[in-house]
Amino acid sequence: FTVGKDRNLDLFLAPHDVIGTLAHIIMLETIGILNINELNSLIKELHIIYDTIISGKFKIEDNVEDIHSQIELILTQRLGEIGKKIHSGRSRNDQILLDIKLFIRKEIQELVFLIKKLFNVLIYLSNRYKKILIPGYTHYQIAMPSSFGLWFASYAESLIDDIFFLKNAYNISNKNPLGSAAGFGSSFSLYRKLTT
C-alpha cells in the first residue's frame, strides 16, 4: 500500500482530511444520503479525531493504507455502517487532492502572514535609517548617494510582489475537487458548491 514514510507524510494532511470530511458529510445530509442523527454522530466523532490529530496522538495503523482509510476505519469501529457512508460520492483521489489543496492554502496563509511581518520590519528600518547615507552602485561603480533606508525599502517593495504571487497561488489552489471521483464523476447528485 505505502512506500517509505507515506504514513508520516499523511499525518501532515490529517487535519485537512477531517475538515474535508466534515464538509462532505454536511453535503451528504442535504442530499439525503445521511439523516440528521447520522450526521450529528459523525460530526461528534470527527471532532474527537481532529482533537486527537492536533494533540499529536493520532496514528495510522500498519495494516491501514492511508489517512482516509484510517479515519473511515475509526468511524466504522465507533459508529458501524454509518462510518462507511463518508466515502459516498467521492474517491480517495478526491480526498487526497482536497487534503493537499487545503494544506497548501494553510501554508500560503502562514507564509503571507510572516512576509507581512517582515515587510513591516523593513519599512520600520527604512524610516529609521533614511538619513544614513550609503553609496549607490551600478555596474560595480559608485553612481550616486543613497540611504540605508532606501536599501531596506527596496527589499520591502519586493515582498509586495511575493504576496501578490502567493495570493494567486492561493486562488489557484482554492478549487473543489470533490465529486470528480477519479475523473468520471459520481452517480450521486452531489452539491459541490456546499463543500467549496
NORDA-V366838 format. One record per backbone hydrogen bond with DSSP energy under -0.5 kcal/mol. NH is the residue of the N-H (numbers start at 1). CO is the residue of the C=O. If there is no record, write none. Layout:
nh=NH co=CO
nh=NH co=CO
//
This chain:
nh=6 co=3
nh=9 co=5
nh=10 co=6
nh=11 co=7
nh=12 co=8
nh=12 co=9
nh=13 co=9
nh=13 co=10
nh=14 co=10
nh=17 co=13
nh=18 co=14
nh=19 co=15
nh=20 co=16
nh=21 co=17
nh=22 co=18
nh=23 co=19
nh=24 co=20
nh=25 co=21
nh=26 co=22
nh=27 co=23
nh=28 co=24
nh=29 co=25
nh=30 co=26
nh=31 co=27
nh=32 co=29
nh=33 co=28
nh=34 co=28
nh=39 co=35
nh=40 co=36
nh=41 co=37
nh=42 co=38
nh=43 co=39
nh=44 co=40
nh=45 co=41
nh=46 co=42
nh=47 co=43
nh=48 co=44
nh=49 co=45
nh=50 co=46
nh=51 co=47
nh=52 co=48
nh=53 co=49
nh=54 co=50
nh=55 co=51
nh=56 co=52
nh=56 co=53
nh=57 co=52
nh=58 co=52
nh=61 co=59
nh=64 co=61
nh=70 co=66
nh=71 co=67
nh=72 co=68
nh=73 co=69
nh=74 co=70
nh=75 co=71
nh=76 co=72
nh=77 co=73
nh=78 co=74
nh=79 co=75
nh=80 co=76
nh=82 co=79
nh=83 co=80
nh=84 co=81
nh=85 co=81
nh=85 co=82
nh=86 co=83
nh=87 co=84
nh=88 co=85
nh=90 co=87
nh=95 co=91
nh=96 co=92
nh=97 co=93
nh=98 co=94
nh=99 co=95
nh=100 co=96
nh=101 co=97
nh=102 co=98
nh=103 co=99
nh=104 co=100
nh=105 co=101
nh=106 co=102
nh=107 co=103
nh=108 co=104
nh=109 co=105
nh=110 co=106
nh=111 co=107
nh=112 co=108
nh=113 co=109
nh=114 co=110
nh=115 co=111
nh=116 co=112
nh=117 co=113
nh=118 co=114
nh=119 co=115
nh=120 co=116
nh=121 co=117
nh=122 co=118
nh=123 co=119
nh=124 co=120
nh=125 co=121
nh=126 co=122
nh=127 co=123
nh=128 co=124
nh=129 co=125
nh=130 co=127
nh=132 co=129
nh=133 co=131
nh=134 co=146
nh=136 co=144
nh=138 co=141
nh=141 co=138
nh=143 co=136
nh=144 co=136
nh=146 co=134
nh=148 co=132
nh=149 co=129
nh=151 co=147
nh=152 co=148
nh=153 co=149
nh=154 co=150
nh=155 co=151
nh=156 co=152
nh=157 co=153
nh=158 co=154
nh=159 co=155
nh=159 co=156
nh=160 co=156
nh=160 co=157
nh=161 co=157
nh=162 co=158
nh=163 co=159
nh=164 co=160
nh=165 co=161
nh=166 co=162
nh=167 co=163
nh=168 co=164
nh=169 co=165
nh=170 co=166
nh=171 co=167
nh=172 co=168
nh=173 co=169
nh=174 co=170
nh=174 co=171
nh=175 co=173
nh=177 co=175
nh=180 co=177
nh=183 co=180
nh=184 co=180
nh=184 co=181
nh=185 co=180
nh=190 co=188
nh=192 co=190
nh=194 co=191
nh=195 co=191
nh=195 co=192
nh=196 co=192
nh=196 co=193
//
